[in-house]
Amino acid sequence: MTVLRAALAAALVLGSVSGAGLSMTPSLAQAQETQTPAPPAAAEFGLEVTLPEKTLVFMTGNGKWDAAYETVVDAFKTVYAFLEKEGLQPAGQAMMIYTGADDSGFSFRAAVPVGAAPGNPPVGDLAVGPAPAGKAYKFVHRGPYDGIENTYEAITNFFEEKDIEPQDMFIEEYVTDPRSTADSELVINVLVPVK
């Protein structure tokens, strides 16, 4: 099972749990189940891109799908705290690089691009390294994080229809800052490197 497929399976599980730690009333959950999400704009979905070489400061870790969004936010808080302490400015958008996944959890690198490696290297779960580079496909998700399973289902269908083989990793690039953006206002580029 590829990471993308495992993530899709796990993302579908997310549909049965509440997002961002908020509980839903039964009527709200039922209303969400009956709503059909708007299809993404064609220009935002399945766009072939080249991921540039970048230097990242990142935190490695593991998480469970039922607390995925909280894991994302907490990991970025740790990375940004290091950047602030070292006086480093981000040189791009934060990204969650998923390096492994199964039905219950995932391995990740919560990363922020920087202009140059810090003079004082991080320790522990923090590290410096290169970003994934090369050919990829970009898909845009807009709205609550717990709705991203619909985006992943469409991504899986896209790759099957086009007979394109993705690498065993995927990246969520946060156009909006998950530390301060309302869940309903999230914009996330899902970047899938291909073989």
matplotlib code that plots the C-alpha trace (Angstrom):
import matplotlib.pyplot as plt

x = [0.0, 1.5, 1.7, -0.9, -3.4, -2.8, -3.3, -6.5, -7.8, -6.9, -8.4, -11.7, -11.5, -11.2, -14.7, -16.1, -14.3, -14.6, -12.0, -9.6, -10.7, -14.2, -17.2, -20.1, -23.7, -25.6, -27.6, -24.4, -22.7, -25.8, -25.9, -22.2, -22.8, -25.6, -23.7, -21.8, -18.5, -18.0, -15.6, -12.2, -11.4, -9.7, -6.8, -6.2, -6.5, -3.9, -1.5, 1.9, 4.6, 8.3, 9.2, 12.3, 15.3, 14.9, 16.5, 14.1, 14.1, 11.9, 10.6, 10.2, 7.5, 4.6, 0.9, -2.5, -5.2, -7.8, -5.6, -4.0, -4.8, -3.7, -0.4, 0.1, -0.5, 1.7, 4.6, 4.6, 4.5, 7.7, 9.5, 8.4, 9.6, 13.1, 13.1, 12.1, 14.8, 17.4, 16.2, 15.5, 12.8, 10.7, 11.5, 8.2, 5.1, 5.1, 4.7, 3.8, 5.8, 4.2, 6.9, 4.8, 1.2, -1.2, -4.8, -4.1, -1.2, 1.5, 5.2, 5.9, 8.3, 6.8, 8.9, 9.5, 11.8, 14.6, 17.0, 20.1, 20.8, 21.0, 24.4, 23.3, 21.9, 18.8, 18.9, 16.5, 13.5, 14.5, 16.9, 17.9, 17.8, 16.6, 13.0, 11.7, 12.4, 11.4, 8.2, 5.0, 1.2, -0.5, -4.1, -5.8, -7.9, -10.0, -12.0, -11.9, -9.2, -11.6, -13.0, -9.6, -10.6, -12.7, -9.6, -7.5, -10.2, -10.2, -6.4, -6.4, -9.0, -6.9, -3.7, -5.7, -7.4, -4.1, -2.1, 0.5, 2.6, 3.1, 6.1, 5.6, 5.2, 3.0, 3.2, 0.6, 1.8, -0.1, -1.0, -2.8, -1.1, -2.8, -1.6, -3.8, -6.3, -9.8, -10.4, -13.1, -10.6, -7.8, -6.1, -3.7, -1.8, -1.4, 1.7, 2.4, 5.8, 5.7, 8.2]
y = [0.0, 3.4, 6.2, 8.1, 5.2, 4.6, 8.3, 8.2, 5.3, 7.2, 10.4, 8.6, 7.6, 11.3, 11.8, 10.0, 12.1, 15.7, 18.1, 20.3, 18.9, 20.3, 18.0, 18.2, 17.9, 15.1, 17.6, 19.3, 16.0, 14.8, 18.1, 17.8, 14.2, 15.3, 18.2, 17.5, 19.4, 21.8, 20.4, 22.1, 24.6, 22.9, 25.3, 24.3, 20.5, 18.2, 21.0, 19.6, 21.6, 21.4, 21.5, 23.7, 22.9, 24.5, 24.3, 23.3, 23.4, 20.5, 18.4, 14.7, 12.8, 10.5, 11.1, 9.4, 10.3, 11.0, 13.9, 14.8, 18.5, 19.1, 17.3, 19.6, 22.7, 21.6, 20.6, 23.9, 25.8, 23.9, 24.7, 28.4, 28.7, 27.5, 29.9, 32.8, 31.9, 31.8, 35.0, 33.2, 34.3, 31.7, 31.7, 30.0, 28.3, 25.7, 22.2, 18.8, 16.1, 12.7, 10.0, 7.0, 6.2, 3.4, 3.2, 4.4, 6.9, 8.6, 9.7, 13.3, 16.1, 19.5, 21.8, 25.5, 26.7, 29.1, 31.1, 29.4, 26.7, 28.1, 28.8, 27.1, 23.7, 22.4, 19.3, 16.5, 16.1, 19.2, 19.1, 20.9, 19.3, 19.6, 19.8, 17.2, 18.5, 17.6, 16.8, 16.7, 17.4, 20.1, 19.9, 22.6, 22.0, 24.8, 24.7, 22.6, 20.1, 17.3, 17.7, 16.9, 13.3, 14.4, 16.0, 12.8, 10.7, 12.9, 12.8, 9.0, 9.0, 11.5, 9.3, 6.2, 7.9, 9.3, 6.1, 8.1, 6.5, 8.8, 8.5, 7.1, 10.6, 13.5, 17.1, 19.5, 23.0, 25.5, 28.6, 29.9, 29.5, 26.7, 28.2, 31.3, 30.6, 29.6, 26.0, 27.0, 29.3, 26.9, 26.7, 23.8, 22.8, 19.0, 18.3, 14.7, 14.0, 11.4, 8.8]
z = [0.0, -1.0, 1.5, -0.5, -0.5, 3.3, 3.8, 1.8, 4.0, 7.1, 5.7, 5.2, 8.8, 9.7, 8.2, 11.2, 13.8, 14.7, 13.3, 15.3, 18.6, 18.3, 18.9, 16.5, 17.5, 15.7, 13.6, 12.4, 11.6, 9.6, 7.7, 6.8, 5.6, 3.3, 1.7, -1.4, -1.5, -4.4, -7.0, -7.0, -9.7, -12.6, -12.5, -8.9, -9.2, -10.8, -11.9, -12.8, -11.0, -10.2, -6.6, -6.1, -4.0, -0.5, 2.9, 5.6, 9.4, 10.4, 13.2, 12.8, 14.6, 14.5, 14.9, 15.0, 12.4, 15.1, 16.3, 13.0, 12.9, 16.5, 15.7, 12.7, 14.7, 17.6, 15.4, 13.6, 16.9, 17.8, 14.5, 14.5, 18.2, 17.1, 14.1, 16.4, 19.0, 16.3, 14.6, 11.3, 8.9, 7.0, 3.2, 2.2, 3.4, 6.2, 5.0, 6.5, 4.7, 5.3, 5.1, 6.2, 6.9, 7.7, 8.8, 12.4, 12.1, 10.2, 10.3, 9.3, 9.0, 10.0, 8.0, 7.3, 4.5, 5.4, 3.3, 4.7, 7.3, 10.8, 12.3, 15.5, 14.3, 16.1, 18.3, 19.3, 17.1, 15.1, 12.1, 8.9, 5.5, 1.9, 0.8, -1.6, -5.1, -8.7, -10.6, -8.6, -9.0, -7.0, -5.6, -3.6, -0.6, 0.8, 4.1, 7.3, 7.8, 8.6, 5.0, 3.4, 2.9, -0.1, -1.6, -1.1, -2.6, -5.7, -5.8, -5.8, -8.6, -10.6, -10.4, -11.3, -14.3, -15.6, -14.8, -13.0, -10.2, -7.1, -4.9, -1.4, 0.2, 0.0, 1.2, 2.7, 2.1, 4.2, 2.2, 5.4, 8.8, 10.7, 14.0, 13.5, 10.7, 11.4, 10.4, 7.9, 6.2, 5.6, 2.2, 1.7, -1.3, -1.5, -3.4, -4.6, -6.0, -8.8, -10.1]

ax = plt.figure().add_subplot(projection="3d")
ax.plot(x, y, z, "-o")
ax.set_aspect("equal")
plt.show()
